[in-house]
Amino acid sequence: MSLENEIVISFATASDLDDLHEIESLCFLEGNAASKEAFLYRLENFPSWFFKATLSGKIIGFINGCSSRQRFITDDLFKADMPYDEKAENFLIFGLAVHPEFRNRSAAKKLMNTALEFARARKKRRAALTCEERLIPFYESFSFKNVGVSKSCIGGLKYFDMEIAL
């Protein structure tokens, strides 16, 4: 059942840290999940690229990333003190996660569409992300193109670079 009309998308803040990181921990394997410190760094240093989805006031998902000169994600970007450049032309998406109890109800779609619209409004030329092979069709549904195996291998998994022109 779609909850798209009831889901509210807004900017996340440092006060949301525990709820956001709990969802990260539920959605990504240990070793692949971002640390709480990395989330706090992102929320404090480039909060305009961290969106949350709420339903009846409860955080049910998020999408986060940054503006970067890099075309694709590399493992060093996941560290707490990673480089960031607001004037750069690329939007790199670090993570899109929805609490397992709220999946398949349009939260991920609404988060992704909001983030891409935000990037377009800031004149970004492209957005990129990495994903596991099983998620390629999901990201293709937003018109992302698979451009091959990623250099990122955090957690020892094989990822694919996905890109969309904005």
C-alpha positions, 0 to 999 in steps of 0.5 A: 500500500502506497503511503506517498501522500502521507510521507513527509520529506524534510532535511535531517538534523543532528537531533535525528542522528540516533534514528537515522543511524538505527535505520542505517544499521538495519538496512546495511550489513556490518562493515557496510553501514556508515558510522554514527560519526560519519553521519554526524559529520555529514549532518553538521558539514553538509546538511542540505544533502541529508533528507529524512522521510517521516510518517506521523512524525516517525523517521522511516527512511533517509537519503544522503550524499554530497556535492563533489568534484568526483564523478563516482564514489570511492571508499575514502568518501565514506570516512567521517572527514571526507572532502566536500565541495558545494560548487562541484557539478556532481551529486554523489548519493551515499545511501538510500535506506528505508526501515524494513517495516515501511518498504514498498510504500513509496518512501524510497521513491519519494526520497530519491525524487526529492534529492534529484530535484534538489540537485537539479535546482542547485545546477548539478550536472549528474548524480551517481551512486553505487549499489549491489547488483540486485538493486540495479533494476531499482535504480534504473527505474529512476533512469540511472544507467549502470556504468560498470563495476565500481572501484568502491568495495567497502565491506568486501562487496562488489558494487556497480556505479550508477549515473544519471544526467541531471 
